[in-house]
Amino acid sequence: MKIGIDLDDVLADSLPHYLRAFNARFGFEIGLAEAAWRIADRFPQIPRQEADDFFSELIAAGFFSSRLLLPHAKEAVETLADAGHDLYIITGRTPRDEQITMDWLTRVDMRSRFAAVVHRTRDPVERHKADVASGLDLDLFIEDELPVALAVAETAVRVLLFDRPWNQGLLPDTVRRIGSWPEALTQIAVRNGHGEYR
Ligand SMILES: [Mg+2]
């Protein structure tokens, strides 16, 4: 199978830490259920330049470089690659951060497991990922953001959505919530072996 895999909050533990930094910087107490990248866009009282500076400074301080792997992520990727699946990282990070991404993948010793690492070249992120998913003719996409999951599902690519506080809501039949990487592997095996995945 050709499988697209999101990076932040699918392989790396990222968004909760971004939210914590945002809350600390701007004096909010936003909870995980409301977490989102570029969350400053929701607050017109935050000048755009200040929001941009916050993110640039976060990255300069090593935010993406220092992310930890989520539980079982590395073992799952190795299992899928060893089974012969073609794996693609499809991230909402921009090309500006590509070197950081590649260095991180090298550091966690996963870089060779992926056929390609695709960074975002257009907005919004859900459109970008849906285009890449259909362009690569993926069989499956693994994601944590609800708008991305819904947009990718509309292109007839099935989705596994990691169940997180920030992605609650109704899903079409082609998007399945999963609680862990072991559960993702089970779903992939079922679909691969018996064609009964839905
Ligand atoms: Mg993500």
Residues whose N, C-alpha, C, O or C-beta is under 5 A from the ligand:
A	BS01	MG	D6 D8 D9 D144
